């Protein structure tokens, strides 16, 4: 079934499909098999039908996401369905949905289920879960990417039109790249995080996975909005820069600052993406990427890891054996930092932010690989920390520098695994990034996710 939003909307408008028809067909197609470890709790047919029947009698044109199925990362609340954050002992059942989930339901979207993740959203691999390592949608021997693992794979395999993830260090971009999807990491505070289990609360974003950039933009319109009850919600402000999607400059790291971690194919694929951007009217400008790389190292080597500890402190202290071993190892490292260390790191970050700001005097956007390479599940299990660190090379600086970013699929490796790039800009350039992502994706897009289905133009 083609779950592209435009296709479903046309079907609903023509009367050829109803939301109840859709969820019945979807439930049958997904079935009970969860061998790829995508779902933690999938909604039953009756539960999905409740949402579908609530749309009966409503006008399709009045609801921008009428009858559109979506998946929810299981650190984001859906009323009356357990939230586990990938840790069963931590689980609780919320009485209210997260602000963003409720906004999407109010726009007509239908929840399909809660998806697997790296426990407590700590990881970029999708293997750190007691619910099993989530498998790549193209090759089950490879990682899905994380931490929003099941959210990406569910969309790539045609189980949902879009999904919600979270993104603190790259969790909404790396899985998108590994599964031939668009992954949008919005400006911090643009989408409310009320009802989301925090990882690093000062940096957390709710992210969007979609089959196309056009779909992601459609979802963002309904998902965004100032939430007075979320202390980290922000009203959209004046942008640091704006750019035209027909004539723009884009920064590229110096050649010696690019890292592909022994992957022999991805350097050429990145060059190909640069050429695609140039064909769309872009002008490449080489940048000194060191301030961005130095900022990225702060996220896990500095005291920000203490935020992960603060988020689950009581649970960590009382039930340490319930935490996944690698996750426990990472979060336990937080206790070595003092308050003085935190201030010193904040001073360093402030200096790096000032250095990084200079880049925007010469470019409109910055382009990097989303990830330099991809690993098998076996490779990650053999060296979980190093592999994860390599995957964060191009992603960990984004929220510390207050950027908006979109991961876009641009090509495939010879073994059939996807490759993509990330375009980023200062906060609140979300619409411009998604518009450019749509142009870039249209230059390349032949199939949706891992479904093999062609896009509807």
C-alpha positions in Angstrom: 0.0 0.0 0.0 1.3 3.4 -0.9 1.2 5.5 2.3 2.6 8.8 0.9 0.4 11.5 2.3 -0.5 13.0 -1.1 -1.7 9.5 -2.3 -3.8 8.8 0.7 -5.3 12.2 0.7 -6.3 11.9 -2.9 -7.9 8.5 -2.1 -9.9 10.0 0.8 -11.0 13.0 -1.3 -12.2 10.8 -4.1 -14.2 8.6 -1.7 -12.2 5.5 -2.8 -10.9 5.0 0.8 -12.0 5.5 4.3 -9.9 5.7 7.5 -11.5 2.4 8.7 -10.7 0.7 5.4 -7.1 1.9 5.7 -6.5 0.6 9.3 -8.1 -2.7 8.5 -5.8 -3.2 5.5 -2.8 -1.9 7.4 -3.4 -4.2 10.4 -3.6 -7.2 8.1 -0.5 -6.2 6.2 1.6 -5.6 9.3 0.4 -8.8 10.9 1.9 -10.2 14.1 5.4 -10.6 12.9 7.9 -8.4 14.7 11.1 -10.2 13.8 12.9 -6.9 12.9 12.1 -5.6 16.5 10.3 -2.6 15.3 7.4 -2.4 17.7 7.2 -2.2 21.5 3.5 -1.9 21.6 1.4 -1.9 18.4 -2.2 -0.8 18.7 -4.8 -3.4 18.1 -7.2 -3.2 15.2 -10.0 -2.1 17.6 -7.8 0.6 19.1 -6.9 2.0 15.6 -10.5 1.8 14.5 -11.5 4.0 17.5 -9.4 6.8 16.0 -10.6 6.0 12.5 -14.3 6.1 13.5 -13.7 9.5 15.2 -13.1 10.9 11.8 -16.4 9.7 10.4 -18.6 12.7 9.5 -15.6 15.1 9.4 -14.5 16.8 6.2 -11.2 15.6 4.7 -10.3 19.1 3.5 -10.7 20.5 7.1 -8.1 18.1 8.5 -4.6 18.3 7.0 -3.7 14.8 8.2 -7.1 13.2 7.8 -6.7 9.4 8.1 -2.9 9.4 7.9 -1.3 6.6 10.0 1.8 7.4 12.1 4.1 5.7 14.5 5.4 7.1 17.8 8.8 6.5 19.4 8.2 4.9 22.8 9.6 7.8 24.8 6.7 10.0 23.7 3.3 9.6 25.4 0.2 8.3 23.8 -2.8 8.4 26.2 -3.7 5.0 27.8 -0.8 3.2 26.1 2.4 2.4 28.1 5.5 4.5 27.6 8.7 2.5 28.4 11.6 4.5 26.9 12.9 1.1 26.0 13.1 -0.1 29.6 10.1 -2.2 30.8 10.8 -1.6 34.5 10.6 2.1 33.9 7.3 1.9 32.1 4.2 3.9 33.0 0.8 4.5 31.4 0.0 8.2 30.8 -3.5 9.6 31.0 -2.7 12.3 28.4 -0.9 12.2 25.1 2.2 14.3 24.5 1.4 17.8 23.2 2.7 16.9 19.7 0.8 13.6 19.6 -2.4 15.3 20.5 -1.9 18.0 17.9 -1.4 15.3 15.2 -4.5 13.4 16.3 -6.5 16.6 16.2 -5.2 17.1 12.7 -6.7 13.7 11.8 -3.7 11.4 12.1 -4.1 7.8 13.4 -1.6 6.2 15.7 -0.4 2.8 14.7 1.8 2.0 17.7 4.9 2.7 19.9 8.3 1.9 18.4 11.5 0.4 19.6 14.5 2.6 20.5 17.9 2.7 22.0 17.0 2.7 25.7 16.4 6.2 27.1 17.2 7.5 23.7 20.9 7.0 24.3 22.6 5.8 21.1 22.6 6.2 17.3 22.6 2.5 16.6 19.2 0.9 17.4 20.8 -2.1 19.2 20.6 -0.9 22.8 17.2 -2.3 23.7 15.9 -5.2 25.7 13.2 -5.5 23.1 15.9 -6.6 20.6 18.1 -4.9 18.1 16.0 -3.1 15.4 17.1 -4.3 11.9 17.7 -2.2 8.9 14.8 -2.1 6.4 17.0 -3.0 3.5 19.3 -5.6 5.1 18.5 -7.1 8.5 22.2 -7.8 9.2 22.7 -4.0 9.4 21.7 -1.5 12.0 18.6 0.6 11.7 20.3 3.6 13.2 19.0 5.0 16.4 17.9 6.0 18.8 14.6 6.4 16.9 15.1 2.9 15.4 11.6 1.5 15.0 10.2 4.9 14.1 12.4 4.9 10.9 12.0 1.3 10.0 8.2 1.3 10.4 7.9 4.1 7.8 10.5 2.6 5.5 8.6 -0.7 5.4 5.3 0.9 4.7 3.7 0.5 8.1 3.1 4.2 8.7 3.1 7.3 6.5 5.3 9.2 9.0 6.6 8.8 12.5 7.8 10.8 15.5 11.3 10.3 16.9 13.4 12.4 19.1 16.8 14.0 18.3 19.4 15.1 20.8 22.5 13.9 19.1 21.4 12.7 15.7 18.6 10.2 16.6 16.2 11.7 14.0 18.7 11.9 11.2 21.0 8.8 11.3 18.0 6.3 11.1 16.5 8.3 8.2 19.8 8.0 6.3 20.1 4.3 6.8 16.5 3.7 5.7 16.1 5.9 2.6 13.9 8.5 4.4 13.7 12.2 5.1 14.5 13.0 8.7 13.8 16.5 10.0 15.3 17.7 13.2 13.4 20.9 13.9 14.7 24.0 15.6 14.9 23.5 19.3 11.5 24.4 20.9 9.6 24.6 17.6 7.7 21.3 18.5 6.7 20.9 22.2 8.5 18.2 24.2 5.9 18.1 26.9 5.0 14.5 27.3 8.4 13.3 26.1 10.8 11.3 28.4 13.8 13.6 28.5 17.3 12.6 27.4 19.1 16.0 27.6 16.1 18.3 28.3 17.9 21.5 27.3 18.7 20.0 23.8 15.9 17.5 23.1 13.8 17.9 19.9 10.9 15.8 18.6 11.8 14.8 15.1 9.8 13.7 12.0 10.5 10.7 9.7 8.7 10.8 6.4 8.8 9.2 3.0 9.4 12.6 1.3 10.4 16.1 2.3 7.0 17.3 1.2 5.4 14.9 3.7 7.7 16.0 6.4 6.8 19.6 5.8 3.1 18.8 5.9 3.5 17.0 9.3 5.6 19.9 10.7 2.8 22.4 9.9 0.5 20.5 12.3 3.1 19.4 14.9 4.7 22.8 15.6 3.5 25.5 17.8 4.3 27.4 21.0 3.4 25.5 24.2 3.1 27.7 27.2 3.3 24.7 29.5 6.6 23.5 28.1 9.4 25.7 29.5 11.7 24.9 26.5 9.1 25.8 23.9 10.0 28.8 21.8 8.0 31.2 19.7 9.5 31.4 16.2 11.8 34.4 16.0 13.7 36.3 13.4 16.0 34.0 11.5 19.8 34.6 11.6 19.8 34.1 7.8 17.3 33.3 5.0 18.1 31.9 1.6 16.6 31.3 -1.8 16.2 27.7 -2.9 17.2 28.7 -6.5 20.4 30.6 -5.7 22.2 29.7 -2.5 25.7 29.0 -1.1 26.5 25.9 0.9 29.4 25.2 3.1 31.3 21.9 2.9 33.9 20.8 5.4 37.5 20.8 4.2 38.6 17.5 2.6 40.9 16.6 5.5 38.0 17.2 7.9 35.7 14.7 6.2 35.5 11.3 7.8 34.1 8.1 6.1 35.6 5.5 8.6 37.1 3.2 6.0 34.0 3.1 3.8 35.4 3.2 0.2 32.1 4.1 -1.5 30.6 7.0 0.5 33.2 9.7 -0.3 32.2 9.5 -4.0 28.5 9.4 -3.0 29.0 12.6 -1.0 30.7 14.3 -4.0 27.8 13.3 -6.1 25.4 15.0 -3.7 27.5 18.1 -3.8 27.2 18.1 -7.6 23.4 17.6 -7.3 23.2 20.7 -5.1 25.3 22.7 -7.6 22.9 21.7 -10.4 20.1 23.1 -8.3 21.8 26.5 -8.2 24.0 26.1 -5.2 27.6 27.3 -4.9 30.0 25.2 -2.8 32.2 27.0 -0.2 34.9 25.2 1.7 34.6 25.7 5.5 36.9 25.1 8.4 34.7 22.6 10.3 36.8 22.4 13.4 34.5 24.6 15.6 31.6 22.2 14.7 33.6 19.1 15.4 34.9 20.4 18.7 31.4 21.2 19.7 30.3 17.7 18.8 32.9 16.2 21.1 31.4 18.2 24.0 28.1 16.3 23.9 29.4 13.0 25.2 32.9 13.9 26.5 31.5 16.8 28.5 29.0 17.2 31.3 25.9 17.1 29.0 25.8 13.4 29.7 24.8 14.4 33.2 21.5 15.6 31.9 20.8 11.9 30.9 21.6 11.0 34.5 19.4 13.8 35.9 16.5 12.7 33.7 16.3 9.2 35.3 18.3 9.7 38.5 16.0 8.1 40.9 15.4 5.1 38.7 19.1 4.8 37.9 20.0 4.7 41.6 17.2 2.4 42.7 17.1 -0.1 39.8 20.5 0.0 38.0 20.2 -3.6 37.0 17.2 -2.8 34.9 19.2 -0.6 32.6 20.8 -1.9 29.4 24.5 -2.5 30.0 26.0 -0.1 27.4 23.4 2.6 28.4 24.3 2.2 32.1 28.0 2.5 31.3 27.4 5.8 29.4 25.0 7.4 31.9 27.2 6.3 34.9 30.0 8.4 33.4 28.0 11.5 34.3 28.9 11.2 38.0 32.5 12.2 37.4 31.6 15.7 36.4 31.5 18.5 39.0 29.4 21.7 38.9 32.6 23.5 38.1 33.3 21.2 35.2 29.8 22.1 33.9 30.5 25.8 34.0 33.9 25.4 32.3 32.2 23.4 29.5 29.5 26.0 29.1 32.2 28.7 28.7 33.9 26.6 26.1 30.6 26.0 24.3 29.9 29.8 24.2 33.2 30.4 22.6 32.6 27.7 20.0 29.2 29.0 19.3 30.7 32.4 18.5 33.3 30.8 16.2 30.7 28.7 14.4 28.4 31.7 13.9 31.1 33.2 11.5 30.3 30.4 9.0 26.9 32.0 8.3 28.6 35.1 7.0 29.7 33.2 3.9 27.1 30.4 3.4 23.4 29.9 3.6 23.4 26.3 4.6 26.0 23.6 5.5 26.1 20.2 3.9 27.7 17.1 5.3 27.2 13.3 5.0 24.5 12.3 7.5 26.8 9.5 8.5 30.2 8.5 7.0 29.4 4.8 7.0 27.0 2.2 8.2 27.7 -0.9 10.4 26.4 -4.4 10.8 24.7 -5.3 14.1 27.6 -7.6 14.7 30.1 -4.8 14.3 28.3 -2.6 16.7 28.0 -5.3 19.3 31.7 -5.9 19.1 32.6 -2.2 19.7 29.4 -0.3 20.6 31.0 2.9 21.9 33.4 3.5 19.0 30.8 2.7 16.3 28.3 5.0 18.0 30.9 7.8 18.3 31.7 7.5 14.6 28.0 7.8 13.6 27.7 11.0 15.6 30.7 12.7 13.9 28.4 14.9 11.7 25.4 15.1 14.0 26.3 15.8 17.7 26.9 19.5 17.3 23.5 20.5 15.9 21.5 21.2 19.0 24.4 22.6 20.9 24.7 25.2 18.1 20.9 25.8 17.8 20.6 24.6 14.2 17.7 23.2 12.2 18.6 20.2 10.0 17.1 17.9 7.4 18.6 14.5 6.4 17.9 13.7 2.8 18.5 10.4 0.9 20.6 11.0 -2.2 21.9 7.6 -3.4 22.7 4.0 -2.7 25.9 2.0 -2.1 26.7 -0.9 -4.3 25.3 -3.3 -1.7 21.9 -1.6 -1.9 22.1 0.3 1.4 21.1 3.9 1.3 23.3 7.0 1.7 22.2 10.5 2.4 23.3 14.0 3.3 22.2 16.5 5.9 21.5 20.2 5.2 21.5 22.5 8.1 20.9 26.2 8.9 20.4 28.4 11.9 17.2 27.9 14.0 13.8 28.6 12.4 14.9 27.9 8.8 12.9 24.7 8.9 10.6 25.5 6.0 13.4 26.6 3.7 15.4 23.5 4.5 12.5 21.2 3.8 11.8 23.0 0.5 15.4 22.6 -0.6 15.3 19.0 0.6 12.3 18.4 -1.6 14.2 19.7 -4.6 17.2 17.6 -3.8 15.1 14.5 -3.2 13.2 14.9 -6.4 16.4 14.9 -8.3 17.1 11.4 -6.9 13.9 9.9 -5.6 12.8 6.7 -7.4 11.3 4.7 -4.5 9.7 5.4 -1.1 11.7 4.1 1.8 12.3 0.3 1.4 8.8 -0.3 -0.2 9.9 -0.3 -3.8 6.9 1.9 -4.6 7.4 5.0 -6.8 6.5 8.4 -5.4 3.4 10.2 -6.4 4.4 13.5 -8.1 
